[in-house]
Amino acid sequence: MTPEELETLITARRSNLLIDASREIDSSIVERIVNTAQWAPNHKRTWPLRAAVISGDSRRVLGDTIADAMAAHGDDDIKVLKTRGKFMRSPIVIVVAAAKGDTSNETEENKYAVAAGVQNMLLMAESFGLAALWGSPAKGANDAITALCLMESTDHVMGIIYLGWPTQSVRIPERPGNQVTYLS
Ligand SMILES: Cc1cc2nc3c(=O)[nH]c(=O)nc-3n(C[C@H](O)[C@H](O)[C@H](O)COP(=O)(O)O)c2cc1C
């Protein structure tokens, strides 16, 4: 791959939820995408990535699980109701979490490592022509999500990634100029 090809891949990736929810993704593709997350750097080789690949009816279970936690935290009814069905919008949903470290610094750096892993996944998805979107988990739902995904309760859910074949492309959000200091 040339630098230009890599640059093209990186800049072509968009957050896109315009997905054909009824079109399956071959499981070998999903597996390859998830595996790329483990190739991100991680400090002290703590290997903090935790992931759950969710499809079929389990997407609704995920929605209900998060919605129930939101309701218990007093979120408004409309938001709670919307959450119940929201994960049906893509054929695959990937919950990504970072393991707790032995120190607060390690826990923080584990999150950086997992964020880098998510970007690997998003780029790999782009290389297959798939649409993906990194969604934030609802506040207060961490324990409910980790329990459903058979993770440790101390794992921190970093995001819920929607994955599927695109029905449309999305507008490219403008990037501000980089704030980079060059010292020589
Ligand atoms: C940590 C994180 C959380 C995000 N959460 C959401 C979200 O909850 N909903 C959403 O629509 N987009 C979410 N995004 C995607 C951003 O909105 C998106 O990256 C941004 O608008 C830039 O667009 P681009 O990814 O196409 O370059 C999230 C991105 C990150 C890095």
The ligand as a Gaussian input file, in Angstrom:
#p B3LYP/6-31G(d) Opt

LIG

0 1
 C      -15.899000       8.806000      21.346000
 C      -16.847000       9.063000      20.216000
 C      -18.209000       8.983000      20.439000
 C      -19.130000       9.237000      19.409000
 N      -20.469000       9.142000      19.667000
 C      -21.350000       9.386000      18.684000
 C      -22.740000       9.276000      18.931000
 O      -23.172000       8.934000      20.033000
 N      -23.594000       9.528000      17.932000
 C      -23.143000       9.904000      16.680000
 O      -23.972000      10.149000      15.790000
 N      -21.826000       9.998000      16.400000
 C      -20.920000       9.747000      17.368000
 N      -19.576000       9.808000      17.098000
 C      -19.122000      10.114000      15.720000
 C      -18.801000      11.589000      15.535000
 O      -19.982000      12.342000      15.558000
 C      -18.064000      11.771000      14.185000
 O      -16.828000      11.100000      14.262000
 C      -17.817000      13.230000      13.844000
 O      -19.022000      13.875000      13.546000
 C      -16.880000      13.404000      12.654000
 O      -17.403000      12.750000      11.513000
 P      -16.591000      11.622000      10.733000
 O      -16.400000      10.454000      11.686000
 O      -17.428000      11.245000       9.536000
 O      -15.272000      12.192000      10.311000
 C      -18.649000       9.567000      18.100000
 C      -17.260000       9.631000      17.882000
 C      -16.379000       9.368000      18.911000
 C      -14.880000       9.423000      18.634000

